[in-house]
Amino acid sequence: MKKFRFRLETLLKFRKMQEEQAQIKLAEATDRLRKVQELLNDLQNTLALNLDRLNDEQAGQPTIEKLKTFSYYIDKIKSEIIAQREQVAKATEYRRECLTLLEAAIQQRKLVDNLRKKRLEQYNNELLQEEQKILDELGTQAFMRDKESG
């Protein structure tokens, strides 16, 4: 019997390649999300630090100019935080899309992989049947020789 050959091997390789590409995209999206979250945390820490500094200034004799400067700076940080939250939301959504694509790629690869396993099992069963047929034939021939000689 000829060697096992899966006719959809090229498709299986293609599906594996798609899965690997989806894994890479997910890793990149996860890294991007981590970076924008870190930036958001940095901005929130900067805001908290400057609010503390403002409170310290208010305990003393602050000038109106100093208070205005703090107020403008704190407003700027707050607007940056709002913009960064939007970036985090976009990065989260993109990561979720990448995860969905990866799950679909895995499912499609598994589908072809399972088909390959079934075909290999079918091939092995046919091979086993053919071997059994040959063994039966040899057994029959040996029996006939013994019967003729005995």
FITOR-756620 format. One line per 4 residues: number of its first residue (from 1); their letters; for each residue z, x, y of C-alpha. Coordinates in steps of 0.02 Angstrom, whole numbers, plus 32768, in hexadecimal, padded with zeros to 4 digits. Each point is the difference from the previous one (the first is absolute). Example, Ala and Ser with C-alpha at 12.3 -4.5 7.8 and 13.67 -1.06 7.14 Angstrom:
<rs>
1) as) 8186/8267/7F1F  7FDF/8045/80AC
</rs>
This chain:
<rs>
1) mkkf) 8000/8000/8000  7FD9/803F/80AD  8084/803B/807C  805A/7F7F/806E
5) rfrl) 7FA9/7FE6/80A5  803F/7F84/8082  7F6A/7FBC/805E  8068/7FDA/809B
9) etll) 804B/80AF/800E  7FAA/801A/80A8  804A/7F5D/8040  80AC/8037/7FC2
13) kfrk) 7FF0/80A5/805D  7FCA/7FA2/809C  8096/7F8B/7FF3  8075/8096/7FEC
17) mqee) 7FB2/8050/8099  8019/7F5F/8063  80B5/7FFB/7FC9  801C/80B5/8036
21) qaqi) 7FB0/7FDD/80A9  806F/7F67/8016  8099/806B/7FD5  7FCD/807F/8084
25) klae) 7FE8/7F77/8082  80AA/7FB7/7FD5  8052/80AB/8010  7FAE/801A/80A9
29) atdr) 8033/7F53/803A  80B3/801D/7FC5  8005/80A6/805D  7FBC/7FAE/809E
33) lrkv) 8082/7F76/7FF4  808A/807F/7FEB  7FC5/805E/809B  7FF6/7F66/8070
37) qell) 80AB/7FC7/7FC3  8048/80AC/8029  7FB5/7FF5/80AE  804B/7F53/8016
41) ndlq) 80AA/8042/7FC9  7FF0/8090/807B  7FD9/7F88/808D  8094/7F91/7FD2
45) ntla) 8072/8097/7FFC  7FBE/8037/80AA  8021/7F53/8045  80B2/7FFE/7FBC
49) lnld) 8020/80AE/8045  7FC0/7FD1/80AD  8063/7F5E/8002  809B/8067/7FDC
53) rlnd) 7FD2/8077/808B  7FE6/7F6D/8076  80AC/7FBD/7FD3  804B/80AB/8023
57) eqag) 7FA6/8006/80A8  803F/7F53/802E  80B3/8037/7FDF  7FEF/807F/808C
61) qpti) 7FB0/7FEA/80AB  7F46/7FEB/7FD8  7F7D/7FFA/8086  7F86/7F72/8008
65) eklk) 7F72/807A/7FE1  8052/803E/7F60  801C/7F4F/7FC2  7F4B/7FD2/8029
69) tfsy) 7FC2/809A/7FA4  8068/7FD5/7F67  7FC5/7F4C/8009  7F49/8031/8009
73) yidk) 8013/807E/7F74  805D/7F86/7F90  7F7B/7F7A/8022  7F7A/807F/7FD2
77) ikse) 8058/802A/7F5D  8015/7F46/7FD8  7F46/7FE1/8019  7FD9/8097/7F92
81) iiaq) 8074/7FB8/7F7B  7FA3/7F5A/8007  7F59/805A/7FEF  8044/806B/7F72
85) reqv) 8040/7F66/7FA4  7F4E/7FBE/8005  7FC4/80A4/7FB7  8082/7FF2/7F76
89) akat) 7FC8/7F4E/7FDC  7F49/8037/7FF7  802A/8095/7F92  8068/7F90/7F8E
93) eyrr) 7F72/7F84/7FF1  7F81/808A/7FDC  8074/8049/7F7B  8010/7F53/7FB2
97) eclt) 7F41/7FF1/7FFC  7FF2/80AB/7FAF  8081/7FCE/7F7E  7F9E/7F61/7FDA
101) llea) 7F60/8067/7FED  805A/8078/7F8B  8042/7F72/7F96  7F4F/7FB8/7FF3
105) aiqq) 7FB8/80AB/7FD3  8086/8018/7F7A  7FDC/7F54/7FB9  7F44/8020/7FF9
109) rklv) 8019/80AC/7FB0  8077/7FB7/7F7F  7F82/7F78/7FD8  7F7A/8080/7FD3
113) dnlr) 8081/8071/7FAD  803B/7F70/7F90  7F4C/7FD9/7FD4  7FE9/80B8/7FCF
117) kkrl) 809D/7FF8/7F93  7FC0/7F63/7FA9  7F56/8050/7FE1  8053/809E/7FBD
121) eqyn) 806F/7F98/7F8E  7F66/7F9F/7FC5  7FA5/80A5/7FE1  8094/8045/7F9D
125) nell) 8008/7F61/7F98  7F46/800B/7FDA  8014/80B7/7FD3  8091/7FD5/7F8D
129) qeeq) 7F9A/7F76/7FAD  7F6D/8076/7FE7  8073/8084/7FB4  804C/7F7D/7F8E
133) kild) 7F53/7FC7/7FCC  7FD1/80B4/7FD3  80A2/8017/7F9F  7FE1/7F5D/7FA2
137) elgt) 7F50/8039/7FD8  8040/80A7/7FBF  8085/7FA8/7F9A  7F7E/7F8C/7FB5
141) qafm) 7F8D/8092/7FD4  8090/805F/7FAF  8030/7F65/7F9D  7F4E/7FE9/7FC4
145) rdke) 7FF3/80B6/7FC8  80A5/7FF2/7FA2  7FC4/7F5F/7FAF  7F5A/804D/7FCD
149) sg) 804F/809D/7FBB  8093/7FAE/7FAC
</rs>
